[in-house]
Amino acid sequence: MAMNLGIIGAGAIGNVHAETARRAGIPVLGCWDVNPAKGAAFEARHPGAKACRSVDELLAMREVDSVVVAVPNVDHAEVACRALEAGKTVFLEKPMAMSVAECDRIIATLDRTKGRLQMGFVSRSTPASRAVRHFIDEGTFGRIYHVKCSLYRRRGVPGLGGWFTTKAMSGGGPLIDLGVHVIDLALHLAGSPRPQRVSGATYANFGRRMGGYVHTNMWAGPPRLDGTCDVEDHATALIRCEGGLTIEANVTWAMNVDEKHVSNGMTVFGDKGGCFFPIFGKQFAIATEAGGKVADLVPEFASGNVEHDAWDEQYRMFRALAERGERPHADAAAGRRVQSILDAVYRSSAEGREVEVE
């Protein structure tokens, strides 16, 4: 059966979903947002998408068989469970939830309803990420023993004072916002080993200044100086996994380093080959050996919009899940696995020691 989509959350990411669905030829029939003005703007921007007055009204639309959950993190578990109970195929934006306990609630509902759910881990589907995974599967890298991943922003605190910087609504700062992408991708490239132990630290040096935070731009809305900022702006972690894999993750929303002098992306260490690659880029080389000499393998890519390619690949698999029950792009177990690491990093930072992953 051809899918019809509803989007819960009409903000920036909800609109990206709608544009991706349009490119894929998937009708968007409904939307809802806690802010009625955003819902009305979404309806005007995407003809055919009815702005509903409530989540229940959207979930009651029989012609809508699939929904995107793109609301603040605090509502992920509740909305995803309600959508699954309503029989919808669910695309759940990252992070999966606010805690492992909430992830388990979603998984229990998924199992009980025999539903279908795909996680929004878009970094898996960029052309570079897919190419690296292909060469790993072909044996070019050999055994992956370490992955270093970094996403740095010089001044990138989102919507200071809003829900992004309010722990009760977001669950954290750049670790739960950006770290989910690179940690999931590192695990995905290495074959999804079970995380065992984490040593992590978080820092809050910039955003909590509120009026004293200097920036050139601010995504996710203008600053609300009467709002809250009680999350970290930098996080670092060493993750030890079953089988010996280690992952080093560094993410920041704000720092006093020129972005030209740091590497944003993934460095993969294998005993036969390795590489650094920018997640949303197309130029990289795999360092390996050939003919008894050190050699570089340089993949070639078709021209195109890298971000569109990544989102379109997600939707190709989401459509296959909704219409034919095929394997999701990233499943609920992957979402929980990442959340268990996030929880451990925050716990490790608070306790000042290495901790076991739940």
N, C-alpha and C positions, 0 to 999 in steps of 0.2 A: 504494500500500500504506500502510495506517495506521501511523504511527510509534510505536515503543516506545522509551523513554529509559533510559539508564544515566547515573549521575552519578559522576564521578571527583573526589573531594574533598568531604567531608561537613561542611565548616565552614559559616560564616555564609552565604557566597554560594551554596554548594551547596544549602543549604536554601531560599534565595530562588528558585533555579531550580526546585526541586521544587514549591514553592507556586505558581509561575507555571505550570508544567506541569499541575498539578491544576486551576487555573482554566481552562486551555485544553482540558481533557479528554484530556490525553496521559498514558498510564500510565508511571509510573516503576517499572521492574522490578528495578533493581539499583543498588548504590552500592559505592564502596570509598574508604577513607581510610587513610592511613599509621598513624593512631591507631585501633586496633580499637574503643576505647570510643566514639569519634565515629561510627564506622560502625554500631555497635549502637544508639546513640541515634537516628541517622537512620532506621534500620529500624523502630524503635518509633514514631517520629513520623510516618512515611509508610508505612502498611500496604501490603504488596505489593512493597516495595522490598527485595530480598534484600541483606544485607550480605555482600559477597564477601571472600574471604581475600586476594585479590591483584588487581592490574589485569588480569592475564592471564585470571583466572577470569571477570571481568566482560566482557572483550572476547570471550571464547569463548561467551558466551550468544547463541545464534543468533537468539532472539526480540528481542534488543536491536539495533536497526538504527542508532540515533543515540546519541551520548554528549556530555555536557558535560565540558569540562576545566576544573576549578576548583581546581587545586592551586597551591602556591607557584610563583612565576615561574620559578625555576630549573628546574622540571620541565616547563614548557609544551612546549618543542620535542620532548623525548623522548616524552612521553605523547601529544601530538597526532600525531606520526609513527606511533606504534604503533597508535593508533586508526584512522588512515587505512589503514595496512597491513592492518588487520583488516576493512576494508570498511565502516567506520562513517561516517555523516555526523557532522561534528564541529562543536560550538559551543565555540569557544576563547575563554575569558575574556581580558580585557585584562591586561597588555600582551601583544602577540603572543609575545614571547620576551625574552631577555636581551640580544640583539644582532642586528644586521642579518644576520650570518652564520647565526645560528640561524633567523631568519625565512626565509632562502634555503633552508635545509635543509627546513623545513616546505613551502615552495612547490615544491621539487623533488619531494618525496614526493607532494604533492597532484597534480602534473602526471603523475608516473609511474603513480600508482594510478587516475588519472582520478576522484579523489574529490571530495567536497563539504565546504566549510568556511565557517563564518560566524564573524566576529569579534564579541566582546561589547562593542560601543561603544554602551551604552544611552543616552548623552546625545543621540544622533541621533534617538531615537524619542520623546522627550518631546513633549507637545502643543505647547509653545511652539516647540521646535526645528523640528517638522514644519510649523508655521504660517509661521515665518520662511522656511524653504526654499520653501514654496509661493509666497509673495509675491516672493521672489527670482526663481523660475522664471517668474512672471507678468510680470516686468520692473519691478515697483514700486520696487526698489532701484537699478535701473540697473547700472552697473559697480561691483562691490565692489572697493575699493582698500585697505582696512585693516580688520582685525578685532582687537579687544582682548579678551582673555579672562582671567578671574581666578577662582581658588578659594582662599579664605583660611580658615584655622582659627586661632583664638586659642591653643588648647591641644589639639591633635588628633594628637599622635604616636601611631600605632597600636601596641599591644602592645609597648611599649618593651622592648628586649632580646630580642625574638623574631625570627621570620623577616622581618617587615616592615622591621626596622631593621638587618638583617644583609645587607650588600651582596652577599655571595657567594650569597645565596638570593633576594634581591629585585631586585638590579640597581641599586637607588637608592632615594631617598626620595620626597617628594611629586611630583617630576617624573614618575617612572615610575608612580606610584600615581594621582595626580590629573591631571597634565599630559596624559596620554594622552587623557583625555576631552575636554578643551577644545581641544587641538591638532587632534585628529581632527574635532571638530565645526566648528572654524574652516575647515579644509580642505574639509570636506563642503559647507558653506554656500557656499563660494566656487568650487565646481566642481572640486575636487581638483587644483589646479595642482601642478606639480612643485616641491618645495622646493629651493632652490639654495644659500643661505648662511645661517649662523646666528652670532649673537653672544650668548653666554649666560654666566650666572654662577650658582653655587650657594653656599649658606652653611650652616654647621652651628653654631648658637649655643645650642641648647636641649637636644635629645635626648642629646647626648654627655655632659651633666652626670650622667646616670644618676640617682643618689640625690638630686641637687639640682634635678631637673626638677619644677616645680610644675604640677599639673593638677587639674581638677575631675572629669574622667572619662577613661576610656581604652578606646576600642573595640579589638577584636581581642585581648582578653584582658588580664589584669593585668600590671603591669610585672615583668620579671625582671631584677633589679639585678645579677645575676651573668652576664647575657647580653651581647650585643654591640649597639652602636649606632655604625656607621661610615658612615652615609648623611647626606645633606643634610636640613635641615628647611625650606629655602626655595630657590626657583629662579626665575630671571627670564630671558627670552630675547626677542630680536628675530629673526624668521624672514623671510627674503626669498625670494619665490617667483617662478617664471617668469611673465611677464606683468605684473609690477610689484606684485602683492599683497604686503603686509607683515602679519605677525601678531605681536602683542605678547602674551606669555603670562607670567602671574605665579601661582605656586602656593606655598602654605605649609602646613606642619603646625603651626607654632607661631610666635607673634609677640606683641609688646607693643602691640597696637592693638585697640580694642574693635571687634568684628565689625559693630556697627551703623554704623560709620563707613567701611566699605569696601564695594565693590560686588562681589558674587559672581555672575558670569554673563558674558554675551557682549555686546559693543558692536560693532555692524556698521556700517561706514561705506560708503555708496554714493553715487554722484553724483546720484541722483534721490531717494533715501530712505535712512534709517538708523534704528537703534533700539538700545536696551539691553534685554535680556530675561534674567530669571533662568531658568536651564535647567530647574529643577524648579518652575516657577511658571506662572501663567496670565494675569497682568495685565501688559500692556505696550502701548506705543503706537509706531507707526511714524511718524517725523517726515518729512513730505514736502511737496509743494505741490499745490494744487488751485484751479482758477479764478483763477490769478494771485496766490494768497495762500498763506502758510505754513499748513499744515494737519496734523492728526494723524489717523492711521488706527488705530482701536482694534479689534483682532479680538475676537470673542466666542467663548467656549468652553463646551462642555457641562460640567456638574458631574461630579465623579468624583475618584477617587484618582489624582493625577498620577503617582506612582511606579508604581502598578499599570498605568496606561495605557502608560507607557514600556516596562515589561517585557512586557506583553501584546503590544504591537506587535512587539517583537523576536521573540517566539515565534510570532506569526502568520507572519512571514517565514521563520523557521527551519523551521516545519512545511511551508511551501510549498517550501522548498529540499529537505527530506528526502523529501517525498512526491511532488513533481512536478518537481524539478530546477529550480525557478525561481531568480531572482537572489537572492543572500543579502543580508541587511540591511546588512552591511559585509563586503567580501571580503578575501582575504589580501593583495592589493596595498595596500589601505588600511592594514592592520596593519603592513606593511613600511614604508610611507611615514612613518607616525608614528614607528616605531622608528628610522628613519634620522635623524629630527630629534632624538630623545632622545639618540642616540649623539653627534650633533654638538654638542648643548648641553653635555654632559659634557666632550667634548673641548675645546670653546671655553673652558669655565671653567678647565680644567686648564692650558691653554696661554695664557690671557689675551689672546685675539685672536679675530677673526672667522674661521670655518672654512667650507670647502665641505662640503655635505651629500653623503654617499656615495650 
